[in-house]
Amino acid sequence: MAEPVAVTVRYFAAAAEAAGRQEEVLEVEPTAGALRALLAERYGAPMRRVLDVGSLLVDGVVTRDPQRPVRRSVDVLPPFAGG
């Protein structure tokens, strides 16, 4: 298990609605999968629905890879119309 890191998480559209905020800092193991699990546990079914169909933007790269390392900031992106 890797040492937790402080990650700034920014939420957009349906993700912001599910989290009830637009941004927060969370201590999490430094992988996208660990962050997804924490968000699903913390915000329940509404966030799980967003995470099931959305993506994370990590270091400028859109990813759904649970092993992708996270360091400083991550954007939680729901699917967008037209793309």
Backbone as XML, in Angstrom:
<?xml version="1.0"?>
<chain id="A" units="angstrom">
  <residue number="1" name="MET">
    <atom name="N" x="0.845" y="-1.180" z="0.000"/>
    <atom name="CA" x="0.000" y="0.000" z="0.000"/>
    <atom name="C" x="0.888" y="1.241" z="0.000"/>
  </residue>
  <residue number="2" name="ALA">
    <atom name="N" x="0.632" y="2.149" z="-0.919"/>
    <atom name="CA" x="1.425" y="3.369" z="-1.046"/>
    <atom name="C" x="1.001" y="4.395" z="0.005"/>
  </residue>
  <residue number="3" name="GLU">
    <atom name="N" x="1.923" y="5.257" z="0.327"/>
    <atom name="CA" x="1.668" y="6.343" z="1.276"/>
    <atom name="C" x="0.632" y="7.308" z="0.690"/>
  </residue>
  <residue number="4" name="PRO">
    <atom name="N" x="-0.397" y="7.690" z="1.463"/>
    <atom name="CA" x="-1.406" y="8.633" z="0.964"/>
    <atom name="C" x="-0.789" y="9.984" z="0.608"/>
  </residue>
  <residue number="5" name="VAL">
    <atom name="N" x="-1.397" y="10.652" z="-0.365"/>
    <atom name="CA" x="-0.989" y="11.986" z="-0.784"/>
    <atom name="C" x="-2.203" y="12.908" z="-0.731"/>
  </residue>
  <residue number="6" name="ALA">
    <atom name="N" x="-1.958" y="14.212" z="-0.610"/>
    <atom name="CA" x="-3.030" y="15.206" z="-0.655"/>
    <atom name="C" x="-3.292" y="15.550" z="-2.116"/>
  </residue>
  <residue number="7" name="VAL">
    <atom name="N" x="-4.517" y="15.340" z="-2.551"/>
    <atom name="CA" x="-4.899" y="15.576" z="-3.944"/>
    <atom name="C" x="-6.047" y="16.582" z="-3.975"/>
  </residue>
  <residue number="8" name="THR">
    <atom name="N" x="-5.896" y="17.626" z="-4.784"/>
    <atom name="CA" x="-6.994" y="18.556" z="-5.011"/>
    <atom name="C" x="-7.906" y="17.933" z="-6.058"/>
  </residue>
  <residue number="9" name="VAL">
    <atom name="N" x="-9.164" y="17.730" z="-5.690"/>
    <atom name="CA" x="-10.143" y="17.116" z="-6.586"/>
    <atom name="C" x="-11.138" y="18.201" z="-6.982"/>
  </residue>
  <residue number="10" name="ARG">
    <atom name="N" x="-11.275" y="18.408" z="-8.284"/>
    <atom name="CA" x="-12.244" y="19.370" z="-8.803"/>
    <atom name="C" x="-13.375" y="18.603" z="-9.477"/>
  </residue>
  <residue number="11" name="TYR">
    <atom name="N" x="-14.601" y="19.038" z="-9.202"/>
    <atom name="CA" x="-15.791" y="18.364" z="-9.724"/>
    <atom name="C" x="-16.496" y="19.261" z="-10.724"/>
  </residue>
  <residue number="12" name="PHE">
    <atom name="N" x="-17.021" y="18.655" z="-11.781"/>
    <atom name="CA" x="-17.715" y="19.402" z="-12.820"/>
    <atom name="C" x="-19.097" y="18.812" z="-13.063"/>
  </residue>
  <residue number="13" name="ALA">
    <atom name="N" x="-20.069" y="19.689" z="-13.334"/>
    <atom name="CA" x="-21.432" y="19.317" z="-13.714"/>
    <atom name="C" x="-22.035" y="18.298" z="-12.730"/>
  </residue>
  <residue number="14" name="ALA">
    <atom name="N" x="-22.433" y="17.120" z="-13.217"/>
    <atom name="CA" x="-23.086" y="16.118" z="-12.370"/>
    <atom name="C" x="-22.180" y="15.657" z="-11.227"/>
  </residue>
  <residue number="15" name="ALA">
    <atom name="N" x="-20.872" y="15.674" z="-11.433"/>
    <atom name="CA" x="-19.944" y="15.289" z="-10.358"/>
    <atom name="C" x="-20.005" y="16.304" z="-9.222"/>
  </residue>
  <residue number="16" name="ALA">
    <atom name="N" x="-20.101" y="17.594" z="-9.567"/>
    <atom name="CA" x="-20.223" y="18.637" z="-8.539"/>
    <atom name="C" x="-21.540" y="18.504" z="-7.775"/>
  </residue>
  <residue number="17" name="GLU">
    <atom name="N" x="-22.595" y="18.158" z="-8.491"/>
    <atom name="CA" x="-23.887" y="17.937" z="-7.832"/>
    <atom name="C" x="-23.800" y="16.760" z="-6.867"/>
  </residue>
  <residue number="18" name="ALA">
    <atom name="N" x="-23.165" y="15.687" z="-7.288"/>
    <atom name="CA" x="-23.054" y="14.490" z="-6.445"/>
    <atom name="C" x="-22.215" y="14.765" z="-5.206"/>
  </residue>
  <residue number="19" name="ALA">
    <atom name="N" x="-21.155" y="15.563" z="-5.358"/>
    <atom name="CA" x="-20.272" y="15.856" z="-4.228"/>
    <atom name="C" x="-20.785" y="17.009" z="-3.369"/>
  </residue>
  <residue number="20" name="GLY">
    <atom name="N" x="-21.675" y="17.824" z="-3.936"/>
    <atom name="CA" x="-22.169" y="18.980" z="-3.195"/>
    <atom name="C" x="-21.126" y="20.079" z="-3.061"/>
  </residue>
  <residue number="21" name="ARG">
    <atom name="N" x="-20.148" y="20.072" z="-3.940"/>
    <atom name="CA" x="-19.076" y="21.072" z="-3.926"/>
    <atom name="C" x="-18.355" y="21.044" z="-5.263"/>
  </residue>
  <residue number="22" name="GLN">
    <atom name="N" x="-17.542" y="22.051" z="-5.510"/>
    <atom name="CA" x="-16.792" y="22.103" z="-6.768"/>
    <atom name="C" x="-15.346" y="21.674" z="-6.601"/>
  </residue>
  <residue number="23" name="GLU">
    <atom name="N" x="-14.851" y="21.695" z="-5.373"/>
    <atom name="CA" x="-13.445" y="21.342" z="-5.156"/>
    <atom name="C" x="-13.213" y="20.985" z="-3.699"/>
  </residue>
  <residue number="24" name="GLU">
    <atom name="N" x="-12.249" y="20.096" z="-3.475"/>
    <atom name="CA" x="-11.821" y="19.759" z="-2.119"/>
    <atom name="C" x="-10.458" y="19.092" z="-2.186"/>
  </residue>
  <residue number="25" name="VAL">
    <atom name="N" x="-9.787" y="19.029" z="-1.055"/>
    <atom name="CA" x="-8.506" y="18.334" z="-0.957"/>
    <atom name="C" x="-8.728" y="17.063" z="-0.147"/>
  </residue>
  <residue number="26" name="LEU">
    <atom name="N" x="-8.298" y="15.925" z="-0.695"/>
    <atom name="CA" x="-8.477" y="14.631" z="-0.043"/>
    <atom name="C" x="-7.135" y="13.925" z="0.104"/>
  </residue>
  <residue number="27" name="GLU">
    <atom name="N" x="-6.969" y="13.195" z="1.198"/>
    <atom name="CA" x="-5.816" y="12.318" z="1.392"/>
    <atom name="C" x="-6.201" y="10.959" z="0.821"/>
  </residue>
  <residue number="28" name="VAL">
    <atom name="N" x="-5.400" y="10.462" z="-0.117"/>
    <atom name="CA" x="-5.756" y="9.221" z="-0.804"/>
    <atom name="C" x="-4.497" y="8.499" z="-1.254"/>
  </residue>
  <residue number="29" name="GLU">
    <atom name="N" x="-4.581" y="7.174" z="-1.336"/>
    <atom name="CA" x="-3.497" y="6.415" z="-1.963"/>
    <atom name="C" x="-3.361" y="6.938" z="-3.395"/>
  </residue>
  <residue number="30" name="PRO">
    <atom name="N" x="-2.136" y="7.036" z="-3.903"/>
    <atom name="CA" x="-1.914" y="7.765" z="-5.160"/>
    <atom name="C" x="-2.224" y="6.999" z="-6.453"/>
  </residue>
  <residue number="31" name="THR">
    <atom name="N" x="-3.433" y="6.443" z="-6.558"/>
    <atom name="CA" x="-3.872" y="5.849" z="-7.818"/>
    <atom name="C" x="-5.291" y="6.316" z="-8.129"/>
  </residue>
  <residue number="32" name="ALA">
    <atom name="N" x="-5.606" y="6.335" z="-9.416"/>
    <atom name="CA" x="-6.953" y="6.720" z="-9.835"/>
    <atom name="C" x="-7.995" y="5.764" z="-9.263"/>
  </residue>
  <residue number="33" name="GLY">
    <atom name="N" x="-7.677" y="4.480" z="-9.184"/>
    <atom name="CA" x="-8.618" y="3.503" z="-8.637"/>
    <atom name="C" x="-8.922" y="3.755" z="-7.178"/>
  </residue>
  <residue number="34" name="ALA">
    <atom name="N" x="-7.901" y="4.093" z="-6.397"/>
    <atom name="CA" x="-8.112" y="4.395" z="-4.977"/>
    <atom name="C" x="-8.958" y="5.652" z="-4.821"/>
  </residue>
  <residue number="35" name="LEU">
    <atom name="N" x="-8.708" y="6.652" z="-5.668"/>
    <atom name="CA" x="-9.509" y="7.873" z="-5.606"/>
    <atom name="C" x="-10.957" y="7.584" z="-5.968"/>
  </residue>
  <residue number="36" name="ARG">
    <atom name="N" x="-11.184" y="6.818" z="-7.020"/>
    <atom name="CA" x="-12.559" y="6.457" z="-7.406"/>
    <atom name="C" x="-13.275" y="5.738" z="-6.260"/>
  </residue>
  <residue number="37" name="ALA">
    <atom name="N" x="-12.592" y="4.801" z="-5.620"/>
    <atom name="CA" x="-13.197" y="4.057" z="-4.509"/>
    <atom name="C" x="-13.545" y="4.986" z="-3.353"/>
  </residue>
  <residue number="38" name="LEU">
    <atom name="N" x="-12.644" y="5.909" z="-3.029"/>
    <atom name="CA" x="-12.899" y="6.854" z="-1.943"/>
    <atom name="C" x="-14.095" y="7.737" z="-2.257"/>
  </residue>
  <residue number="39" name="LEU">
    <atom name="N" x="-14.161" y="8.231" z="-3.486"/>
    <atom name="CA" x="-15.282" y="9.102" z="-3.866"/>
    <atom name="C" x="-16.608" y="8.351" z="-3.848"/>
  </residue>
  <residue number="40" name="ALA">
    <atom name="N" x="-16.609" y="7.117" z="-4.322"/>
    <atom name="CA" x="-17.834" y="6.314" z="-4.317"/>
    <atom name="C" x="-18.303" y="6.058" z="-2.884"/>
  </residue>
  <residue number="41" name="GLU">
    <atom name="N" x="-17.359" y="5.757" z="-2.000"/>
    <atom name="CA" x="-17.713" y="5.517" z="-0.599"/>
    <atom name="C" x="-18.205" y="6.798" z="0.070"/>
  </residue>
  <residue number="42" name="ARG">
    <atom name="N" x="-17.538" y="7.880" z="-0.204"/>
    <atom name="CA" x="-17.841" y="9.158" z="0.453"/>
    <atom name="C" x="-19.180" y="9.749" z="0.006"/>
  </residue>
  <residue number="43" name="TYR">
    <atom name="N" x="-19.493" y="9.648" z="-1.307"/>
    <atom name="CA" x="-20.677" y="10.321" z="-1.847"/>
    <atom name="C" x="-21.775" y="9.387" z="-2.340"/>
  </residue>
  <residue number="44" name="GLY">
    <atom name="N" x="-21.576" y="8.089" z="-2.247"/>
    <atom name="CA" x="-22.631" y="7.129" z="-2.508"/>
    <atom name="C" x="-23.067" y="7.004" z="-3.956"/>
  </residue>
  <residue number="45" name="ALA">
    <atom name="N" x="-24.314" y="6.552" z="-4.109"/>
    <atom name="CA" x="-24.856" y="6.209" z="-5.427"/>
    <atom name="C" x="-24.769" y="7.334" z="-6.459"/>
  </residue>
  <residue number="46" name="PRO">
    <atom name="N" x="-25.063" y="8.590" z="-6.108"/>
    <atom name="CA" x="-24.970" y="9.636" z="-7.134"/>
    <atom name="C" x="-23.559" y="9.742" z="-7.735"/>
  </residue>
  <residue number="47" name="MET">
    <atom name="N" x="-22.529" y="9.637" z="-6.892"/>
    <atom name="CA" x="-21.163" y="9.722" z="-7.408"/>
    <atom name="C" x="-20.784" y="8.444" z="-8.158"/>
  </residue>
  <residue number="48" name="ARG">
    <atom name="N" x="-21.254" y="7.286" z="-7.690"/>
    <atom name="CA" x="-20.966" y="6.042" z="-8.407"/>
    <atom name="C" x="-21.504" y="6.094" z="-9.830"/>
  </residue>
  <residue number="49" name="ARG">
    <atom name="N" x="-22.694" y="6.672" z="-9.999"/>
    <atom name="CA" x="-23.263" y="6.804" z="-11.344"/>
    <atom name="C" x="-22.365" y="7.668" z="-12.230"/>
  </residue>
  <residue number="50" name="VAL">
    <atom name="N" x="-21.860" y="8.764" z="-11.685"/>
    <atom name="CA" x="-20.960" y="9.639" z="-12.448"/>
    <atom name="C" x="-19.674" y="8.893" z="-12.784"/>
  </residue>
  <residue number="51" name="LEU">
    <atom name="N" x="-19.087" y="8.223" z="-11.802"/>
    <atom name="CA" x="-17.822" y="7.522" z="-12.010"/>
    <atom name="C" x="-17.957" y="6.353" z="-12.983"/>
  </residue>
  <residue number="52" name="ASP">
    <atom name="N" x="-19.138" y="5.714" z="-13.011"/>
    <atom name="CA" x="-19.356" y="4.579" z="-13.920"/>
    <atom name="C" x="-19.284" y="4.995" z="-15.388"/>
  </residue>
  <residue number="53" name="VAL">
    <atom name="N" x="-19.675" y="6.226" z="-15.683"/>
    <atom name="CA" x="-19.722" y="6.660" z="-17.081"/>
    <atom name="C" x="-18.753" y="7.797" z="-17.394"/>
  </residue>
  <residue number="54" name="GLY">
    <atom name="N" x="-18.185" y="8.414" z="-16.357"/>
    <atom name="CA" x="-17.290" y="9.549" z="-16.548"/>
    <atom name="C" x="-15.832" y="9.138" z="-16.565"/>
  </residue>
  <residue number="55" name="SER">
    <atom name="N" x="-14.976" y="10.150" z="-16.532"/>
    <atom name="CA" x="-13.534" y="9.942" z="-16.570"/>
    <atom name="C" x="-12.862" y="10.858" z="-15.563"/>
  </residue>
  <residue number="56" name="LEU">
    <atom name="N" x="-11.576" y="10.606" z="-15.342"/>
    <atom name="CA" x="-10.750" y="11.481" z="-14.530"/>
    <atom name="C" x="-9.740" y="12.158" z="-15.445"/>
  </residue>
  <residue number="57" name="LEU">
    <atom name="N" x="-9.459" y="13.416" z="-15.176"/>
    <atom name="CA" x="-8.409" y="14.134" z="-15.875"/>
    <atom name="C" x="-7.235" y="14.232" z="-14.911"/>
  </residue>
  <residue number="58" name="VAL">
    <atom name="N" x="-6.161" y="13.489" z="-15.217"/>
    <atom name="CA" x="-4.985" y="13.408" z="-14.349"/>
    <atom name="C" x="-3.779" y="13.908" z="-15.139"/>
  </residue>
  <residue number="59" name="ASP">
    <atom name="N" x="-3.159" y="14.971" z="-14.653"/>
    <atom name="CA" x="-1.980" y="15.523" z="-15.337"/>
    <atom name="C" x="-2.251" y="15.794" z="-16.812"/>
  </residue>
  <residue number="60" name="GLY">
    <atom name="N" x="-3.442" y="16.300" z="-17.108"/>
    <atom name="CA" x="-3.787" y="16.655" z="-18.476"/>
    <atom name="C" x="-4.189" y="15.494" z="-19.362"/>
  </residue>
  <residue number="61" name="VAL">
    <atom name="N" x="-4.293" y="14.295" z="-18.789"/>
    <atom name="CA" x="-4.650" y="13.101" z="-19.554"/>
    <atom name="C" x="-5.972" y="12.542" z="-19.032"/>
  </residue>
  <residue number="62" name="VAL">
    <atom name="N" x="-6.941" y="12.367" z="-19.927"/>
    <atom name="CA" x="-8.208" y="11.749" z="-19.547"/>
    <atom name="C" x="-7.968" y="10.255" z="-19.405"/>
  </residue>
  <residue number="63" name="THR">
    <atom name="N" x="-8.408" y="9.697" z="-18.266"/>
    <atom name="CA" x="-8.133" y="8.283" z="-18.001"/>
    <atom name="C" x="-9.284" y="7.601" z="-17.274"/>
  </residue>
  <residue number="64" name="ARG">
    <atom name="N" x="-9.365" y="6.308" z="-17.494"/>
    <atom name="CA" x="-10.237" y="5.435" z="-16.712"/>
    <atom name="C" x="-9.394" y="4.288" z="-16.131"/>
  </residue>
  <residue number="65" name="ASP">
    <atom name="N" x="-8.072" y="4.370" z="-16.296"/>
    <atom name="CA" x="-7.135" y="3.354" z="-15.825"/>
    <atom name="C" x="-6.992" y="3.437" z="-14.303"/>
  </residue>
  <residue number="66" name="PRO">
    <atom name="N" x="-7.409" y="2.398" z="-13.565"/>
    <atom name="CA" x="-7.336" y="2.455" z="-12.102"/>
    <atom name="C" x="-5.907" y="2.500" z="-11.564"/>
  </residue>
  <residue number="67" name="GLN">
    <atom name="N" x="-4.921" y="2.103" z="-12.359"/>
    <atom name="CA" x="-3.531" y="2.122" z="-11.911"/>
    <atom name="C" x="-2.828" y="3.444" z="-12.197"/>
  </residue>
  <residue number="68" name="ARG">
    <atom name="N" x="-3.489" y="4.351" z="-12.891"/>
    <atom name="CA" x="-2.881" y="5.647" z="-13.220"/>
    <atom name="C" x="-2.507" y="6.373" z="-11.928"/>
  </residue>
  <residue number="69" name="PRO">
    <atom name="N" x="-1.235" y="6.782" z="-11.784"/>
    <atom name="CA" x="-0.830" y="7.521" z="-10.578"/>
    <atom name="C" x="-1.497" y="8.895" z="-10.516"/>
  </residue>
  <residue number="70" name="VAL">
    <atom name="N" x="-1.878" y="9.302" z="-9.332"/>
    <atom name="CA" x="-2.377" y="10.660" z="-9.099"/>
    <atom name="C" x="-1.416" y="11.342" z="-8.138"/>
  </residue>
  <residue number="71" name="ARG">
    <atom name="N" x="-1.202" y="12.643" z="-8.364"/>
    <atom name="CA" x="-0.238" y="13.359" z="-7.540"/>
    <atom name="C" x="-0.837" y="14.582" z="-6.873"/>
  </residue>
  <residue number="72" name="ARG">
    <atom name="N" x="-1.102" y="15.614" z="-7.650"/>
    <atom name="CA" x="-1.517" y="16.888" z="-7.053"/>
    <atom name="C" x="-2.983" y="17.214" z="-7.261"/>
  </residue>
  <residue number="73" name="SER">
    <atom name="N" x="-3.454" y="17.026" z="-8.495"/>
    <atom name="CA" x="-4.844" y="17.410" z="-8.770"/>
    <atom name="C" x="-5.483" y="16.463" z="-9.777"/>
  </residue>
  <residue number="74" name="VAL">
    <atom name="N" x="-6.791" y="16.303" z="-9.622"/>
    <atom name="CA" x="-7.578" y="15.438" z="-10.492"/>
    <atom name="C" x="-8.920" y="16.122" z="-10.720"/>
  </residue>
  <residue number="75" name="ASP">
    <atom name="N" x="-9.371" y="16.137" z="-11.970"/>
    <atom name="CA" x="-10.704" y="16.629" z="-12.295"/>
    <atom name="C" x="-11.612" y="15.441" z="-12.521"/>
  </residue>
  <residue number="76" name="VAL">
    <atom name="N" x="-12.800" y="15.459" z="-11.920"/>
    <atom name="CA" x="-13.795" y="14.416" z="-12.120"/>
    <atom name="C" x="-14.756" y="14.919" z="-13.190"/>
  </residue>
  <residue number="77" name="LEU">
    <atom name="N" x="-14.760" y="14.214" z="-14.327"/>
    <atom name="CA" x="-15.510" y="14.666" z="-15.497"/>
    <atom name="C" x="-16.648" y="13.700" z="-15.837"/>
  </residue>
  <residue number="78" name="PRO">
    <atom name="N" x="-17.880" y="14.178" z="-15.791"/>
    <atom name="CA" x="-18.975" y="13.337" z="-16.285"/>
    <atom name="C" x="-18.912" y="13.317" z="-17.813"/>
  </residue>
  <residue number="79" name="PRO">
    <atom name="N" x="-19.647" y="12.434" z="-18.462"/>
    <atom name="CA" x="-19.661" y="12.468" z="-19.919"/>
    <atom name="C" x="-20.284" y="13.787" z="-20.391"/>
  </residue>
  <residue number="80" name="PHE">
    <atom name="N" x="-19.768" y="14.288" z="-21.477"/>
    <atom name="CA" x="-20.294" y="15.559" z="-22.026"/>
    <atom name="C" x="-20.988" y="15.271" z="-23.341"/>
  </residue>
  <residue number="81" name="ALA">
    <atom name="N" x="-22.035" y="16.040" z="-23.623"/>
    <atom name="CA" x="-22.766" y="15.895" z="-24.889"/>
    <atom name="C" x="-21.816" y="16.156" z="-26.052"/>
  </residue>
  <residue number="82" name="GLY">
    <atom name="N" x="-21.900" y="15.339" z="-27.069"/>
    <atom name="CA" x="-21.109" y="15.547" z="-28.266"/>
    <atom name="C" x="-19.670" y="15.062" z="-28.158"/>
  </residue>
  <residue number="83" name="GLY">
    <atom name="N" x="-19.312" y="14.387" z="-27.070"/>
    <atom name="CA" x="-17.935" y="13.935" z="-27.002"/>
    <atom name="C" x="-17.689" y="13.251" z="-25.756"/>
  </residue>
</chain>
